[in-house]
């Protein structure tokens, strides 16, 4: 059915045709201990290392 002249039609169609897609299990993050860094550059280097490790351990999505 084509609806013209109604700007809220898309929202109404979405509300009438609800599709729930379950998400996968959330990724477990490693336990972080309190750390002090001597500079922002050192903190950013550590953060990049942790993010890279998380990305490598994440399951591949198709």
C-alpha positions in Angstrom: 0.0 0.0 0.0 1.5 3.3 -1.0 0.9 6.2 1.3 1.4 9.8 0.0 1.1 13.1 1.8 1.7 11.6 5.2 5.1 12.3 6.7 4.7 10.0 9.6 3.8 7.0 7.5 7.2 5.4 7.7 7.1 5.4 11.5 3.6 4.0 11.5 4.5 1.2 9.1 7.5 0.3 11.2 5.3 0.2 14.3 2.8 -2.0 12.6 5.4 -4.4 11.2 7.7 -5.0 14.2 10.6 -7.3 13.6 12.8 -8.2 16.6 16.2 -9.5 15.7 18.1 -11.0 18.6 21.6 -9.9 19.2 24.5 -12.2 19.9 26.0 -12.6 23.3 28.0 -9.5 24.4 31.7 -9.8 24.3 33.5 -10.2 27.6 35.9 -7.5 28.4 39.1 -8.2 30.3 39.2 -7.1 33.9 40.9 -3.7 34.1 43.0 -2.7 37.2 43.7 0.9 38.2 46.6 2.2 36.2 48.5 5.5 36.1 50.1 6.7 33.0 52.9 9.3 32.7 51.4 10.9 29.6 48.4 10.8 27.3 50.6 9.2 24.6 51.4 6.3 26.9 47.7 5.9 27.8 46.7 6.0 24.1 49.3 3.4 23.2 47.9 1.1 25.9 44.4 1.7 24.8 45.2 0.9 21.1 46.9 -2.4 22.3 43.8 -3.4 24.3 41.4 -2.5 21.4 43.5 -4.4 18.9 43.5 -7.5 21.2 39.7 -7.2 21.6 39.2 -6.9 17.8 41.4 -10.0 17.2 39.5 -12.1 19.8 36.1 -11.0 18.5 34.1 -13.6 16.5 34.0 -12.9 12.8 30.7 -11.4 11.5 29.5 -12.3 8.0 
